[in-house]
Amino acid sequence: MTEPLADREHLLEIARRSHEVIRRYQDSGGAYPASPSFSAYRGYSWLRDGAFIAEGMSRYGDAESADAFHDWVAERLAERRDEVDELILRRAAGEQLAPADMLPTRFAIAPDAGADEWWNFQTDGYGMWLWAVEVHATRHGRDLDRWRTGIEVATDYAAAFWDVPCYDWWEENVDKRHGSTLGALYAGLAAAADMAILDGARRAKARASADASRTLALDEGVAGSPPRLTKWLGGDQIDASLAACVVPFGLVAPGDPIGAATLDEIRARLDVGGGVHRYLADQFFGGGLWLLLSCLVGWNEAATGDRGAALARLRWTAAQLTAEGEFPEQVPTDLLNPEYRDEWVANWGPVATPLLWSHGMYLILADELGVTSR
């Protein structure tokens, strides 16, 4: 049980709204478009965004919506079976693979979506999807066999390429190996290692790769005093995406000193009044405050017992709802690099609104705090 909230009905109404927005824009085939209006996102679904959106819908109780997304992903991955097998053979033969050779993290929802170039080689989404489908299946009693082929492809791909440098959560720094990427891969591969639908050899490979990814992250992706996770291996920068390495991905446990120090550094360097920046050098639309990151940090705070701080983040996020009842990707408050904002707006148009990932993260934090309990 949780204590009564004076504003519970208001927060619950925004959860209802978030569910409605996601449902409205979910494609009939199951995909979640990143944003239905933003020029670079329209017509595409990311494994990264979609995994968290599906988790929000699953937690909210809309199992059918999450089912449909996982169906869609599994179908897209099944289509890549031969491609993944070939990539694994090419690497085993010593061939140097280019980012353009690898699987995408962004998938066109419809054949006529176009073929715009994108910073597309990210392995984190494959780990995120494996994590999300397992959590959803456990919560709602689904048989993972429904998604077996997709799970096999994602597991094989993640287990084979977890250690390869790639773009991070933000489609940047392709030459680095990133703490948040390793955290997502660890969670997905650890989930796969426990899936009874997979054969023993595949599960063993998943477990070995999960353990190796965690070891690498903790050996080379920790710096500072007290020690904390870093944006990429061998560096010392902080990035708010690293919060996911604690909750939900469990690279380090909630309350672990490294995890606590990571969250403390995020709050000290990137938190402004409840909103959270991505990283200090961020130039994207001037480097505003991201709603989904506020919810991610709040999720961690709730998991470590700081309910008051988590509620403050839920309320901050709720306050960013537009007059049309939609959450944007970020808000132009306390911009880190304001001189870049006009250039981004001129080239890309207004900030993505709605961003379905923002709505999905609100649902997750609201559920974590018991706001959506029926």
N, C-alpha and C positions, 0 to 999 in steps of 0.2 A: 504494500500500500504506500502511496505517496501523500504528502500533505496537500490540503486543498489549495488551489491557486485562485486568487481573486480574478485573474485575467485568463483563466483556463478556457472559457468559452471563446474568447477572442483568438487565443493560440490554436484552439481546435478548429475554428472556422478557417484559419489560414491553412491548416493541414488539409481540410476538406477541399479548399481551393487548389492547393498544390496537387492533390490527387486528380482533381478535375482537369487541370491544365495538362498534366502528363497524359491522362487518358485521351484528351481531345486531340493531342498531336501525335499519339502513338500510331504508327503506320498500321494498316490493316494486316500486313504480314508479320507484325510483331516488333519491328525496329523502333527504337526511340531516336528521333532526330535530335541532334545536339541543340538546335534552335530552329524554329520554323521560319524565321525571318532574316537572321544574320547571313550576309552574303556567303561567307566561307563555310558556314555550318549547315545551311539549308540543304536538305536532300542527302545528308550523310549521318551515319550512326557510328559512334566510337565505342569500342569495347570498354574503354575506361569509364566514360560517362555512363554508358548503359549499365555496367555492373552496379554502380551506385544507385542509379535510378531504379533498377529492378529491385535492389535491396530495400529501397524506400517503399516501393509498392508492395513488396512481399510483407514487410513489417506492418504496413497499413492494413493489410488483410486482403488486398487485391491479388490473390495468387494467380488468377487467370492472366492478368497483365504481365506479371513476371514470367509465367509459363511461356507466353507467346514470345517474349523477348528471347528467352533461352532457346526456344524452338528455332527462332530465326538465326541466332548465332550458330547453333549446332549445324544447321543446314549450310550456312556459309562456310564453316570450317570443314564440313564433310566434302565440299566441293574442292577443297585444297589438299586433300589427302595425298595425291600423287606429287604435288608440288613440295609438300613438306618432306616426303620420303626422298625426293631428289636433292633438296637442300641439305639434308642430313648426310647423304652419300657424298655430296660435293665437299662438305666440310671435312668429313672423315678422310677424303682423298688429299687433303691439304690445300684445297682451293681457297683463295681469298675472296670472300663474298662481299659485295657492295651493298649499301643500304637499299638500293633499288631492286636488288635480288630478293629481298626478304618479304615476308607477309606484311600486309598493311595493318595498321591499327584503326583506320578509318575505312568504312565500307559504304559504297553507294547503296541507297535504299531501293532505288528503281534504276532500270537500265538507262534511262534518259537523264540521269542526274548529272551526267557530264564526267569528264576525266581531268578535272583541275589538278595541277600538281600540288603536292602537300608534303610536309615533313613527316613521313609516314612509317618509319621504322621504329616502332616502340614495342618492346616485349612485355612491358608492364601490364597492358590490357589483357594479355592471355592469362597471366597469373590472377588478375582481378576477376576475370570471368570464371575461372575454375573455383576460386574462393566463393563467388556469389552464387553459382549454381548449386554448390554443395550446401551452403547455408540455407538457401531457399528450399531445397529438397528436404532437408532435415526438419525445417520449421513446419512445412505443410505436408509432410508424409509422401512426397513424390518419389517415384522410382527413378533413380539416376539412369537406368537403362534407356529411358526415353531419349537421353542426350548422349548415349554412349559414343557414337562415332565422333561427334564434335569434341567430347572430352578426351578421347584418345588422341586426336590431332593436336589439340591444345597442349596436352601433356607432353607429347613427343617433341613438339616445337619448343616449348618452354624448357624442357629438360636438356635439349640439345644446344640451345642458344642463350641460356640464362647469363652467361659470363661475357657476352659480346657487347661492346659499347653500342649505345643507341640513343635516340632522343629521349628526353625526360618527359615528365607529365605535361610539360608546357611546349613540347615539340622544339626543344632547344638543345644545344650542346651534344651533338651526335657523337663526338669523339670521346665522351666521358662514360664512366660507369657510375650510376647514380644510386644513392642510398634508398630513395623511395622506390626505384625500379626493383632493386634487390628485395625490398620488403614485400612488394606485391608478388614477385615471383616466388619468394619463400612461402607466402600464404597459399598461393594456388597449388604449388607443387606438394606442399604438406597435406593439403586437402586431397589431392589426387592420390597420394600415397596411402590414404586410408579408405579409398573407394573400392568396395568389394566387387564392383562391376569390371574393374580392370584386372588384367592378368598379372601374375606375380612378378614377372620380369619388368613390366612397365611400372608397377608400383615401387619396386626396388630402385629403379632408375629415378623415379620421382623423389623418393626419400633421399637418395644420395645427393641429388641436385639441390633439393631444398636445404639440406644440411650444409652443403658446400656454399650456397649463396649466403646463408646466415654467417658462416665462418668468415667469408670474404668481407662482408659488410662490417663485421665487428673487428676484423683485423686491420682493414685499410680505410674504413669509412667512419672512423671515430677520431675526434680531435678535441682540444680544449681542456680546461680545468675548471670545474669537473668535466670528465669526458662526456661528449655528446655526439650524436650522429651528424654527418656532414652531407652537404648537397651532392657532392661527388667524391669518389675515392681519391685520397691524397690531398684533398683540399680542406678548408676550414669554414666555408660559407654555410649559412643556415638557409633553409627553404621550408616553408610551411607544410609542403607535402610530406615532409618527414614525420609529421604527427601520425600518419597512417601506419608507419612502421611499428607503432605501439598499439593503437586501436584504429582499425580492426585487425591488422595483419599479424601482430604478435611476434615480430622479429625480436623485439624485447618486450617483456611483460609490463603491464601497467604497474607502476610503483618501482620498477627496476631503476637503479640510479642513472643509467645511461638514458633511458626513456624520460625520466623526470627532468634531467638536465636538458634534454632536447626540447621538451615542452616549455621549460623555463626560458630557454633562449628564444624560442618562437614568440612567446609572450613579451619578452623584454625588447626584442628588436623589430617585430612585425605586427604587433597588436596595437590598434589605435581605437580606444573606446568600445571595444567589442568586435570590431571588424578586423580582418587579418589580411595583410599583404602577402604576396607570393614570396618575394625575396627582394633584397634591398636595391639591386640594380635594375629592377623591372621597369621597362619602358612601354610595355603594351598598354595603350590608351592612357599613358602617363603613370601607370602603376597605382591603381586604386585598391580599394578594399574588397575582397572577394567573399561573397556570401557562403559559398560552399566550404571555404577554409575556416570561416568562423564556426560553422556547424561541425566541421571535423575536429577542431580544437575542443569545442564543447562536448563532443562525443567522448573524447579522452578525459575531459574533466569529470564528466558524469561517471565514467568507468572507475575513476580513482576517488570517487566520493565527494567531489566538490560540486554538489548539486547547484548551489547558488551561482557559481561562475557559469555553469552550463546553461542554467535558465536565463542568465543575463545575455548569453550569446543567442539563445533562441529568440529572445525578445528583440535583440538588435537586428537579427535577420528579419523577423516579422515586420519591423519598422521600415524595411527597405522595399516593401511591396509597392508597386506602382499603382496609380489610380485605376489602371485597367486590371488590377489583381494579378500581376505577374512579377516574378523575381528576375532581376538582371544578373548578368555574369559578375559584374563588379560595379561599385559606385565611385564617383569621382571625388571622394572625400580624402583629404590629407594625401594628395598624390605625391608619390616618391619622386617622380621626374615629370612635372607638369608641362615642361616645354615640348614633350612629345605627343601630348594628347591631341592637339588639333591635326597633326599629321596623320595619326591613325584614323581619326574621324573622317578626314578628307578622303583617305584611300579606301576605307572599309565601311563607312557609314557609322551609325550609332552603335553603342555597346550592345551585344546580343541580349535581347529581351523578348520573350522569356528564354532563359537558359534552363533546360529541363533538369540538368544536374543540380542547379541551385534548389529547385523544388524537391528533388529526390533527397538531397541532404537535409532539408528542413524536415521531411517526413521521418528520416532516420533519427535525428536528434529529438524530435517531438515524441517519438515512440520510446526512445531511451529514457526520457524523463517522465513517461507515463501519461503524457498529455492526450494521446490517442487511445488510451485504454478504454475498452468498452465495458 
